[in-house]
Amino acid sequence: MKKNKKLIFTLLVCLAALGGIIYKNFTSDSPGVEVIIYNETSKDMVNIEINYNLSEGPIPVEKIEKRNNKSININPKEEFTESILKMKIPEYKDGEEFILIKDYKKKDKGKLQVYIREDKNSNIKVDVKEKFLK
């Protein structure tokens, strides 16, 4: 009987902790986007920039060595309702900015995975995968 009470108490504590973790993740007041850039090419990537409307300027990304990745957290402090999240890779599309997210909202939180790859002719290709909790 005493073992059953301990087991039930332990299960209740675990469920309460799990509920707290889930609640915190879905109601967090710290929105933001984690951008994970995977460099799947045979060369180091440098001078990559992430930018969004109303920002004070581009967010520089440190060198990403070949076959490596880098994670950048974007937590805007500016007041806006909607923006566009853009990226610039010097080796891709002649260094022109391209859109990562068209309707980025300040309260959005989630993850973007950006894969930088090479084709057979050593041309850079970029794939973006979004995972958002709105």
Secondary structure, 3 states (H helix, E strand, C coil): CHHHHHHHHHHHHHHHHHHHHHHHHHHCCCCEEEEEEEECCCCCECCEEEEECCCCCCEEECCECCCEEEEEEECCCCCCCCEEEEEECCCCHHHCCEEEEEEECCCCEEEEEEEEEECCCCCEEEEEEEEEEC
